[in-house]
Amino acid sequence: MSDKFSDAKKEQEQQWALQTRMVQGGLLRSPFGETSEGLYLTSGYVYDNAEQAEARFKEEDNGFTYSRYENPTVEMFQQRMNLLEGAVDSRATSSGMAAVHAALLSLLSAGDHIVAAKALFGSNLFIIQTLCARFGIEHTLVDGADLDQWKDAIQPNTKVFFFETPSNPNLTLVDIAGVAAIAREAGIKTIVDNVFATPILQRPLEMDIDIVVYSATKHIDGQGRCLGGIVLSSDGKFIKETLQPFLRNTGPTMSPFNAWVMLKSLETLELRVARHTDNAEKVAQFLGAHPKIAKVLYPHHESHPQLELAQRQMARGGNIVSFQIDGDKAAAFRVANELKIIRISNNLGDAKSLITHPSTTTHFRLTEEARQELGITPANLRLSVGLEDVDDLCADLDTALAKA
């Protein structure tokens, strides 16, 4: 719980520069005075007496009760993420999809309506189109780039706007501030999946978004080790009174070990994202000039159709480059199979460069019509640019494209 940290300590930490917050923020040291964050592998806690146990459960005593509810290591991760995102409060989850599921289902009830952008990760679409529908929650999918469609989709029972920007896999953008203004006027909650941009390059809460979700599995861990997710908000009441009861009673808890790994990764997040982005910018330029590439999709590349918006709401373009081979599915497969440094995987945000064929993996459950509408073609590849030497990456791509 956030009140484990004094208001004075939190206020002091908010004055620090970003990199200092990522190294020193949210520390909760034991009496042993450990340098590194403590790893508290415990399911429960003991009390000095029965009266203290009663006070803990009434939240009259400042302490922990059960690690499905709260844990010192997980709490440190939440506090550090609050400092990074500029959030009032947050709750960590077992995975990114657990974070999306909890953020949505804690807010929605039978008879409610959600408006979401069409350009979403496949599992996000499943929650909206299939899972929510089972519980009588209606939905409307819109072209996220068209603000008029957001306005027109509002119904009397609309409770939530949900979108990701840039989108997976083709990096379509949504005007964050524009959608937030429409929602605010109508009394609708907004949720943004900010995983591609990372909290280093894009700050939705500063653009009047209510709730931000992450798959911490991606850049926050950044080395392909652990699953995790987090829900952050500028509204402490939502976290404490809406989200927390949902998480406590459904149990998608982040493990203390995973939280410890994430804490250590946050120390280098800003440095890693900068290097990722340096590499991705050069890879996007290389691919954009290659004769065997039909299209490059990268937010800060001059060819991106929403370049002005990307420059307005993203500090830089991030590490994901989507591109289309001048060919078909077989050509895309040949390129992926010829790569030696860049490896085939459906993950992203890793120190290692990874390539994905979305139409046969992450988005294969969509109908062909839905994929075509989103511009996901059989020739489309999504590249998560890693931390290797960028000249080696470009040479690897060049060799694969020549052979294919």
C-alpha positions as CSV (number, residue, x, y, z in Angstrom):
1,M,0.0,0.0,0.0
2,S,1.2,3.5,-0.8
3,D,0.9,4.7,2.8
4,K,3.9,2.5,3.6
5,F,5.9,5.4,2.3
6,S,5.7,8.8,4.0
7,D,4.3,11.7,2.1
8,A,7.6,13.6,2.8
9,K,9.7,10.9,1.3
10,K,7.5,10.7,-1.8
11,E,7.5,14.5,-2.2
12,Q,11.3,14.5,-2.0
13,E,11.6,11.7,-4.6
14,Q,9.3,13.6,-7.0
15,Q,11.9,16.4,-7.1
16,W,14.7,14.2,-8.4
17,A,15.6,13.9,-12.0
18,L,14.3,10.9,-13.9
19,Q,17.4,8.7,-13.8
20,T,17.8,9.3,-10.1
21,R,14.2,8.2,-9.5
22,M,14.8,5.1,-11.5
23,V,17.8,4.1,-9.3
24,Q,16.8,5.4,-5.9
25,G,13.1,5.9,-5.9
26,G,10.7,3.8,-3.8
27,L,13.3,2.1,-1.7
28,L,11.9,0.4,1.4
29,R,14.9,-0.8,3.4
30,S,14.7,-3.3,6.2
31,P,16.6,-2.9,9.5
32,F,19.5,-4.7,7.9
33,G,20.2,-1.7,5.7
34,E,20.6,-3.6,2.5
35,T,22.0,-1.7,-0.6
36,S,19.9,-3.6,-3.2
37,E,16.2,-3.8,-2.9
38,G,15.1,-6.6,-0.6
39,L,13.4,-9.7,-2.1
40,Y,10.6,-10.7,0.2
41,L,9.6,-14.2,-0.7
42,T,6.7,-14.7,1.7
43,S,3.1,-15.4,1.3
44,G,2.0,-14.1,4.7
45,Y,3.0,-12.0,7.7
46,V,2.8,-12.3,11.5
47,Y,1.4,-9.8,14.0
48,D,2.5,-8.8,17.4
49,N,-0.9,-9.6,18.8
50,A,-4.5,-10.2,17.8
51,E,-5.3,-6.5,18.2
52,Q,-2.7,-5.6,15.6
53,A,-4.0,-8.2,13.1
54,E,-7.5,-6.7,13.5
55,A,-6.1,-3.2,12.9
56,R,-4.2,-4.3,9.8
57,F,-7.3,-5.7,8.2
58,K,-9.2,-2.5,9.1
59,E,-6.3,-0.6,7.5
60,E,-5.8,1.3,10.8
61,D,-2.3,-0.1,11.1
62,N,0.4,0.5,8.6
63,G,1.6,-3.0,7.6
64,F,1.2,-6.0,5.3
65,T,-1.3,-8.8,5.6
66,Y,-1.0,-11.2,2.7
67,S,1.1,-11.2,-0.5
68,R,-1.9,-11.6,-2.7
69,Y,-2.9,-8.2,-1.4
70,E,0.5,-6.5,-1.0
71,N,4.2,-7.3,-0.6
72,P,7.2,-5.1,0.2
73,T,9.1,-5.9,-3.0
74,V,6.0,-5.5,-5.2
75,E,5.2,-2.2,-3.4
76,M,8.7,-0.9,-4.2
77,F,8.1,-1.6,-7.8
78,Q,4.8,0.2,-7.8
79,Q,6.3,3.2,-6.0
80,R,9.1,3.4,-8.6
81,M,6.7,3.1,-11.5
82,N,4.6,5.9,-9.9
83,L,7.6,8.1,-10.0
84,L,8.4,7.2,-13.6
85,E,4.8,7.6,-14.9
86,G,3.8,10.6,-12.7
87,A,1.0,8.5,-11.3
88,V,-0.8,9.0,-8.0
89,D,-0.9,5.2,-7.4
90,S,-0.7,1.9,-9.2
91,R,-1.1,-1.9,-8.8
92,A,1.2,-4.5,-10.3
93,T,-0.1,-7.7,-11.9
94,S,1.1,-11.1,-13.1
95,S,1.3,-10.1,-16.8
96,G,0.4,-7.3,-19.2
97,M,-2.8,-8.9,-20.2
98,A,-3.8,-9.3,-16.5
99,A,-3.3,-5.5,-16.2
100,V,-5.5,-4.8,-19.2
101,H,-8.2,-7.3,-18.0
102,A,-8.2,-5.8,-14.5
103,A,-8.3,-2.2,-15.7
104,L,-11.3,-2.9,-17.9
105,L,-13.3,-5.4,-15.9
106,S,-13.0,-3.5,-12.7
107,L,-14.7,-0.5,-14.3
108,L,-17.3,-2.3,-16.4
109,S,-20.6,-4.1,-15.6
110,A,-23.3,-5.8,-17.6
111,G,-25.1,-3.2,-19.7
112,D,-22.1,-0.9,-20.0
113,H,-20.5,0.1,-23.3
114,I,-16.9,0.4,-24.3
115,V,-15.4,2.2,-27.3
116,A,-12.0,0.9,-28.5
117,A,-9.7,1.5,-31.4
118,K,-9.7,-1.3,-34.0
119,A,-5.9,-1.4,-34.1
120,L,-5.2,-3.5,-31.0
121,F,-3.1,-6.4,-30.0
122,G,-5.0,-9.7,-30.5
123,S,-5.5,-10.5,-26.8
124,N,-6.8,-7.0,-26.2
125,L,-9.4,-7.5,-29.0
126,F,-10.4,-10.9,-27.4
127,I,-11.1,-9.2,-24.1
128,I,-13.3,-6.6,-25.7
129,Q,-15.0,-8.6,-28.4
130,T,-15.4,-12.0,-26.7
131,L,-14.9,-11.8,-22.9
132,C,-16.7,-8.6,-22.3
133,A,-19.6,-9.8,-24.5
134,R,-20.1,-12.9,-22.3
135,F,-20.9,-10.5,-19.4
136,G,-23.3,-8.3,-21.4
137,I,-20.8,-5.5,-22.0
138,E,-21.3,-3.9,-25.4
139,H,-18.5,-2.5,-27.6
140,T,-17.9,-0.4,-30.6
141,L,-14.6,-0.5,-32.5
142,V,-13.5,2.7,-34.3
143,D,-10.7,4.0,-36.4
144,G,-8.6,5.4,-33.6
145,A,-7.0,8.1,-35.7
146,D,-10.4,9.6,-36.5
147,L,-11.6,11.8,-33.5
148,D,-15.1,12.1,-35.0
149,Q,-15.5,8.4,-34.8
150,W,-14.8,8.5,-31.1
151,K,-17.5,11.2,-30.7
152,D,-20.0,9.4,-32.8
153,A,-19.6,6.1,-31.0
154,I,-20.6,7.5,-27.6
155,Q,-23.8,6.0,-26.2
156,P,-25.6,6.8,-23.0
157,N,-24.1,3.7,-21.4
158,T,-20.5,4.3,-22.6
159,K,-18.1,4.0,-19.6
160,V,-14.6,3.5,-21.1
161,F,-12.5,4.5,-24.1
162,F,-9.6,2.1,-24.7
163,F,-6.7,2.2,-27.2
164,E,-3.0,1.6,-27.7
165,T,-0.7,4.0,-29.3
166,P,1.4,3.3,-31.3
167,S,-0.6,0.2,-32.1
168,N,0.6,-3.4,-32.5
169,P,2.0,-4.2,-35.1
170,N,1.7,-1.3,-37.6
171,L,2.4,1.6,-35.3
172,T,-0.9,3.5,-36.0
173,L,-1.2,6.5,-33.7
174,V,-4.1,7.9,-31.7
175,D,-4.3,11.5,-30.7
176,I,-4.1,11.0,-26.9
177,A,-5.0,14.6,-25.9
178,G,-7.8,14.7,-28.5
179,V,-9.5,11.5,-27.3
180,A,-9.0,12.4,-23.7
181,A,-10.8,15.8,-24.2
182,I,-13.8,14.0,-25.8
183,A,-13.9,11.5,-23.0
184,R,-13.6,14.1,-20.3
185,E,-16.5,16.1,-21.7
186,A,-18.7,13.0,-21.7
187,G,-17.6,11.7,-18.3
188,I,-16.0,8.6,-19.8
189,K,-12.9,6.9,-18.3
190,T,-9.8,6.6,-20.6
191,I,-7.4,3.7,-20.6
192,V,-4.2,3.7,-22.7
193,D,-1.9,0.7,-23.4
194,N,1.4,2.5,-23.6
195,V,3.7,-0.5,-24.0
196,F,5.2,0.4,-27.4
197,A,6.1,4.0,-26.5
198,T,7.3,3.1,-22.9
199,P,7.0,5.6,-20.1
200,I,10.3,7.2,-21.2
201,L,9.0,8.3,-24.6
202,Q,5.3,9.0,-24.0
203,R,3.4,10.2,-20.9
204,P,-0.4,9.7,-21.3
205,L,-1.3,10.9,-17.8
206,E,0.2,14.3,-18.7
207,M,-2.2,14.4,-21.6
208,D,-5.3,14.0,-19.3
209,I,-5.6,10.2,-19.7
210,D,-7.1,8.5,-16.6
211,I,-5.4,5.1,-16.6
212,V,-2.3,3.7,-18.2
213,V,-1.4,0.0,-18.5
214,Y,1.9,-1.8,-19.3
215,S,3.1,-5.2,-20.1
216,A,6.2,-4.9,-17.9
217,T,7.4,-8.1,-19.6
218,K,8.5,-5.9,-22.5
219,H,10.9,-2.9,-22.1
220,I,10.5,-2.6,-18.3
221,D,12.1,-6.0,-17.8
222,G,13.8,-5.6,-21.2
223,Q,15.8,-8.8,-21.1
224,G,13.2,-11.5,-21.7
225,R,13.2,-13.0,-18.2
226,C,9.9,-12.3,-16.4
227,L,6.2,-11.7,-16.9
228,G,4.6,-8.7,-15.3
229,G,2.1,-5.9,-15.8
230,I,1.0,-2.7,-14.0
231,V,-2.0,-0.4,-13.9
232,L,-1.3,3.3,-13.1
233,S,-3.6,6.2,-12.6
234,S,-3.8,9.8,-11.7
235,D,-7.0,8.9,-9.7
236,G,-6.0,7.4,-6.4
237,K,-9.7,6.6,-5.6
238,F,-9.9,4.4,-8.7
239,I,-6.9,2.4,-7.6
240,K,-7.9,2.0,-4.0
241,E,-11.7,1.6,-4.3
242,T,-12.2,0.0,-7.8
243,L,-9.1,-1.7,-8.9
244,Q,-7.7,-3.0,-5.6
245,P,-10.8,-4.9,-4.6
246,F,-10.9,-6.5,-8.0
247,L,-7.3,-7.6,-7.8
248,R,-7.5,-8.8,-4.2
249,N,-10.5,-11.1,-5.0
250,T,-9.4,-12.4,-8.4
251,G,-5.7,-12.9,-7.6
252,P,-3.6,-11.8,-10.7
253,T,-0.7,-11.0,-8.4
254,M,2.8,-10.1,-9.4
255,S,5.3,-12.4,-7.8
256,P,7.9,-10.8,-5.4
257,F,10.7,-12.3,-7.5
258,N,9.4,-10.8,-10.7
259,A,8.9,-7.4,-9.0
260,W,12.5,-7.6,-7.8
261,V,13.7,-8.3,-11.4
262,M,11.7,-5.4,-12.6
263,L,13.1,-3.0,-10.0
264,K,16.6,-3.8,-11.0
265,S,15.7,-3.3,-14.7
266,L,14.2,0.1,-14.0
267,E,17.6,1.3,-13.0
268,T,18.7,1.1,-16.6
269,L,15.4,1.7,-18.5
270,E,16.1,5.2,-19.6
271,L,19.6,4.2,-20.8
272,R,18.3,1.2,-22.7
273,V,15.4,2.9,-24.3
274,A,17.7,5.6,-25.6
275,R,20.0,3.0,-27.2
276,H,17.1,1.0,-28.5
277,T,15.7,4.1,-30.2
278,D,19.1,5.2,-31.6
279,N,19.3,1.8,-33.3
280,A,15.7,1.7,-34.5
281,E,16.0,5.1,-36.1
282,K,19.0,3.9,-38.1
283,V,17.3,0.6,-39.0
284,A,14.2,2.5,-40.2
285,Q,16.3,4.7,-42.4
286,F,18.2,1.7,-43.8
287,L,15.0,-0.2,-44.6
288,G,13.3,2.9,-46.0
289,A,16.0,3.1,-48.7
290,H,16.1,-0.6,-49.5
291,P,14.8,-1.6,-52.9
292,K,13.1,-4.8,-51.6
293,I,11.1,-3.0,-48.9
294,A,7.6,-1.8,-50.1
295,K,6.8,0.2,-46.9
296,V,8.4,1.2,-43.6
297,L,6.2,2.1,-40.6
298,Y,8.0,4.0,-37.9
299,P,6.5,6.9,-35.9
300,H,9.4,9.3,-36.4
301,H,10.3,8.3,-40.0
302,E,9.5,10.9,-42.6
303,S,7.2,8.5,-44.4
304,H,4.9,7.9,-41.5
305,P,1.4,9.3,-42.3
306,Q,1.0,10.7,-38.8
307,L,4.5,12.1,-38.4
308,E,3.3,15.4,-37.0
309,L,1.3,13.7,-34.3
310,A,4.1,11.4,-33.5
311,Q,6.5,14.3,-33.0
312,R,3.9,16.1,-30.9
313,Q,3.1,13.3,-28.4
314,M,6.2,11.0,-28.5
315,A,9.6,12.2,-27.5
316,R,11.1,9.8,-30.0
317,G,10.0,6.9,-32.1
318,G,10.7,3.9,-29.9
319,N,12.3,0.6,-30.8
320,I,9.6,-1.1,-33.0
321,V,9.9,-0.9,-36.7
322,S,7.2,-2.5,-38.9
323,F,7.9,-3.0,-42.6
324,Q,6.5,-4.8,-45.6
325,I,8.5,-6.9,-48.0
326,D,8.0,-6.2,-51.7
327,G,6.5,-9.7,-52.1
328,D,4.2,-12.2,-50.3
329,K,4.1,-14.4,-47.2
330,A,6.7,-16.7,-48.7
331,A,9.1,-13.8,-49.2
332,A,8.5,-12.5,-45.7
333,F,9.2,-16.0,-44.3
334,R,12.4,-16.3,-46.4
335,V,13.7,-13.0,-45.0
336,A,12.9,-14.0,-41.4
337,N,14.5,-17.4,-41.9
338,E,17.7,-16.0,-43.4
339,L,18.4,-13.7,-40.4
340,K,21.3,-14.8,-38.2
341,I,21.5,-12.1,-35.5
342,I,17.9,-11.1,-35.4
343,R,15.8,-14.0,-34.2
344,I,12.2,-15.0,-34.8
345,S,10.0,-14.5,-31.7
346,N,6.6,-13.1,-30.8
347,N,8.1,-11.1,-27.9
348,L,9.4,-7.5,-28.1
349,G,11.2,-4.9,-26.0
350,D,14.2,-7.3,-25.4
351,A,17.9,-6.5,-25.4
352,K,18.1,-8.9,-28.3
353,S,16.6,-8.0,-31.7
354,L,13.5,-10.0,-32.5
355,I,11.3,-10.3,-35.6
356,T,7.7,-11.4,-35.9
357,H,5.3,-12.2,-38.7
358,P,2.1,-10.8,-37.2
359,S,-0.5,-12.3,-39.5
360,T,0.6,-15.9,-38.6
361,T,1.4,-15.3,-34.9
362,T,0.2,-12.4,-32.8
363,H,-2.8,-11.5,-35.0
364,F,-3.5,-14.8,-36.6
365,R,-6.8,-15.2,-34.8
366,L,-8.2,-12.1,-36.5
367,T,-10.3,-12.7,-39.6
368,E,-8.6,-12.0,-42.9
369,E,-11.0,-9.1,-43.4
370,A,-10.0,-7.6,-40.0
371,R,-6.3,-8.0,-40.8
372,Q,-6.8,-6.3,-44.1
373,E,-8.6,-3.4,-42.5
374,L,-5.7,-2.9,-40.1
375,G,-3.1,-3.1,-42.9
376,I,-1.6,-6.4,-41.6
377,T,-0.6,-8.1,-44.8
378,P,1.2,-11.5,-45.3
379,A,4.3,-9.4,-46.3
380,N,4.3,-7.5,-43.1
381,L,7.1,-8.0,-40.5
382,R,7.5,-6.4,-37.0
383,L,11.0,-5.8,-35.8
384,S,11.8,-5.1,-32.2
385,V,15.3,-3.5,-32.5
386,G,17.6,-4.5,-29.7
387,L,20.9,-3.3,-28.2
388,E,23.3,-4.9,-30.6
389,D,25.7,-2.9,-32.9
390,V,23.4,-1.2,-35.4
391,D,25.7,-1.8,-38.3
392,D,25.6,-5.6,-37.6
393,L,21.8,-5.4,-37.6
394,C,21.6,-3.6,-40.9
395,A,24.1,-6.0,-42.4
396,D,22.0,-8.9,-41.2
397,L,18.9,-7.5,-42.7
398,D,20.7,-6.7,-46.0
399,T,22.0,-10.2,-46.3
400,A,18.6,-11.7,-45.6
401,L,16.8,-9.4,-48.0
402,A,19.4,-10.2,-50.8
403,K,19.0,-14.0,-50.3
404,A,15.2,-13.8,-50.2
